[in-house]
């Protein structure tokens, strides 16, 4: 079953919002976690649910995030 979190991942703004939330949450546990590591965790979750990647790479995600 697809959760509200996964539905949120379907939009650019939703995915980016989750990225910032997860980064803040994970940095409370591990201050050294990188943006790229958090992105890869979310991308893996997306791929597991939807069967494909949301972005081709971290660079692609970063470029879209910063537009």
C-alpha distance (Angstrom), angle and dihedral (degrees) to the residues before:
residue distance angle dihedral
X1 . . .
X2 3.77 . .
X3 3.79 114.0 .
X4 3.80 128.8 -148.1
X5 3.81 86.8 -102.9
X6 3.80 91.0 58.2
X7 3.78 92.8 46.6
X8 3.80 87.5 52.3
X9 3.81 89.2 54.7
X10 3.80 90.1 61.9
X11 3.80 93.2 75.2
X12 3.78 126.3 64.6
X13 3.80 92.8 -126.2
X14 3.80 92.1 45.2
X15 3.80 93.3 52.0
X16 3.80 91.8 46.1
X17 3.81 91.5 47.7
X18 3.80 90.6 52.1
X19 3.78 89.6 48.2
X20 3.83 92.4 57.4
X21 3.82 92.1 43.3
X22 3.79 92.9 49.7
X23 3.80 92.1 45.2
X24 3.82 90.7 54.7
X25 3.81 92.3 44.7
X26 3.80 94.7 47.3
X27 3.80 93.9 45.2
X28 3.81 88.8 60.2
X29 3.80 86.7 63.1
X30 3.81 99.4 33.1
X31 3.80 117.2 17.5
X32 3.81 91.1 -168.5
X33 3.82 97.6 61.0
X34 3.80 110.5 122.0
X35 3.78 132.0 -137.0
X36 3.78 89.0 -113.7
X37 3.81 92.8 53.3
X38 3.81 91.7 51.6
X39 3.80 90.2 46.8
X40 3.82 91.2 51.8
X41 3.82 91.1 50.3
X42 3.81 91.3 52.7
X43 3.79 92.2 42.3
X44 3.81 89.9 52.4
X45 3.79 90.8 51.0
X46 3.80 90.5 49.0
X47 3.79 91.8 48.2
X48 3.79 92.2 49.1
X49 3.81 92.0 53.0
X50 3.81 101.8 36.8
X51 3.82 102.1 26.3
X52 3.79 96.1 -123.5
X53 3.76 140.9 64.5
X54 3.80 120.9 -92.5
X55 3.82 91.9 -147.4
X56 3.80 129.9 19.9
X57 3.80 93.3 -127.5
X58 3.79 144.7 -16.5
X59 3.80 88.7 -92.1
X60 3.80 90.7 55.3
X61 3.81 90.4 48.9
X62 3.82 91.9 47.4
X63 3.81 92.5 49.1
X64 3.82 91.1 50.5
X65 3.81 92.7 43.3
X66 3.79 92.4 53.7
X67 3.82 96.8 49.2
